[in-house]
């Protein structure tokens, strides 16, 4: 009785709720379809021969399940941060930094080791 639609007969209230849910579902479906067509899924970047050799070295040291690809350029701003380019392959050493932050991962970039933002890596 305290709700704005408390005065409505129950069948009318149910119909109103059902219509609202159907409309919201249709909007969600439209949004999902738009999002899937506008935002392409991440694509693995092709490797040059030097990068391929580095990847083979990283696989032999760390295993294939530890490899990640950089999804956008990274500019290291703190001590021990790496500067990497989109498409580079790195090996995950730890999924946490020295202070327990899981948003910064320790990686091996095939020589230098350092921290990068976890959100800019995707499994390779």
C-alpha positions as CSV (number, residue, x, y, z in Angstrom):
1,X,0.0,0.0,0.0
2,X,3.0,2.3,0.5
3,X,4.3,1.8,-3.1
4,X,3.2,4.2,-5.9
5,X,1.3,1.4,-7.7
6,X,-0.2,0.0,-4.5
7,X,-3.7,1.2,-5.6
8,X,-3.6,-0.9,-8.8
9,X,-5.4,-4.2,-9.1
10,X,-3.0,-7.1,-8.9
11,X,-3.5,-8.2,-12.6
12,X,-2.8,-4.7,-13.8
13,X,0.3,-4.4,-11.6
14,X,1.7,-7.8,-12.9
15,X,1.1,-6.7,-16.5
16,X,2.9,-3.4,-15.8
17,X,5.9,-5.2,-14.2
18,X,6.0,-7.8,-17.1
19,X,6.0,-5.0,-19.7
20,X,8.8,-3.1,-17.9
21,X,10.9,-6.3,-17.7
22,X,10.3,-7.1,-21.4
23,X,11.3,-3.5,-22.3
24,X,14.4,-3.7,-20.2
25,X,15.3,-7.1,-21.7
26,X,14.9,-5.7,-25.2
27,X,17.1,-2.7,-24.3
28,X,19.8,-5.0,-22.8
29,X,19.8,-7.2,-25.9
30,X,20.2,-4.1,-28.2
31,X,23.0,-2.8,-26.0
32,X,24.8,-6.2,-26.0
33,X,24.5,-6.5,-29.8
34,X,25.8,-2.9,-30.3
35,X,28.7,-3.5,-27.8
36,X,29.7,-6.8,-29.6
37,X,29.7,-5.1,-33.0
38,X,31.4,-1.9,-32.0
39,X,34.0,-3.4,-29.7
40,X,36.1,-6.0,-31.5
41,X,37.5,-8.8,-29.4
42,X,41.3,-8.5,-28.8
43,X,43.4,-9.8,-31.7
44,X,46.8,-11.4,-31.3
45,X,49.4,-9.2,-33.0
46,X,51.7,-10.8,-35.6
47,X,55.3,-11.2,-34.4
48,X,58.5,-10.1,-36.1
49,X,61.4,-12.7,-36.2
50,X,63.3,-11.1,-33.2
51,X,60.1,-11.1,-31.2
52,X,59.5,-14.7,-32.2
53,X,62.9,-15.8,-30.8
54,X,62.1,-13.9,-27.6
55,X,58.8,-15.7,-27.3
56,X,60.5,-19.1,-27.8
57,X,63.0,-18.2,-25.0
58,X,60.2,-17.1,-22.7
59,X,58.3,-20.4,-23.4
60,X,61.3,-22.5,-22.6
61,X,61.9,-20.5,-19.3
62,X,58.4,-20.1,-18.0
63,X,56.0,-22.3,-20.1
64,X,53.3,-21.4,-22.6
65,X,50.6,-20.8,-20.0
66,X,52.5,-17.9,-18.5
67,X,52.7,-15.8,-21.7
68,X,50.7,-12.6,-22.1
69,X,50.5,-10.0,-24.9
70,X,50.5,-6.3,-24.2
71,X,47.2,-4.8,-25.4
72,X,48.3,-1.2,-25.5
73,X,51.5,0.8,-25.0
74,X,52.7,1.0,-21.4
75,X,54.9,3.9,-20.1
76,X,56.6,2.9,-16.9
77,X,56.3,5.8,-14.4
78,X,57.6,4.2,-11.1
79,X,60.8,2.5,-10.2
80,X,60.8,-1.1,-11.5
81,X,58.0,-0.3,-14.0
82,X,58.5,-1.4,-17.6
83,X,57.9,0.5,-20.7
84,X,56.4,-1.8,-23.4
85,X,54.7,-1.5,-26.7
86,X,51.4,-3.0,-27.9
87,X,51.9,-6.5,-29.2
88,X,54.9,-7.4,-27.1
89,X,55.0,-10.8,-25.4
90,X,55.9,-11.1,-21.7
91,X,55.9,-14.0,-19.2
92,X,54.1,-13.6,-15.9
93,X,56.3,-14.1,-12.9
94,X,53.9,-12.9,-10.2
95,X,50.3,-11.6,-10.4
96,X,50.9,-9.2,-7.5
97,X,53.5,-6.4,-6.8
98,X,55.7,-6.1,-3.7
99,X,52.9,-4.4,-1.7
100,X,50.2,-7.0,-2.6
101,X,48.6,-4.9,-5.3
102,X,47.0,-7.3,-7.8
103,X,46.6,-4.6,-10.4
104,X,50.4,-4.6,-11.1
105,X,52.0,-7.8,-12.3
106,X,55.7,-8.7,-12.3
107,X,56.7,-9.9,-15.8
108,X,59.7,-11.0,-17.7
109,X,60.0,-9.1,-21.0
110,X,62.7,-11.3,-22.4
111,X,65.5,-9.5,-20.7
112,X,64.2,-6.8,-18.4
113,X,61.9,-7.7,-15.6
114,X,59.5,-5.3,-14.0
115,X,55.9,-4.3,-13.2
116,X,53.1,-3.6,-15.6
117,X,49.4,-2.8,-15.2
118,X,47.5,-6.2,-15.3
119,X,44.7,-4.6,-17.3
120,X,47.0,-4.1,-20.3
121,X,47.8,-7.8,-20.6
122,X,45.9,-10.6,-22.3
123,X,46.7,-14.3,-22.3
124,X,48.7,-15.1,-25.4
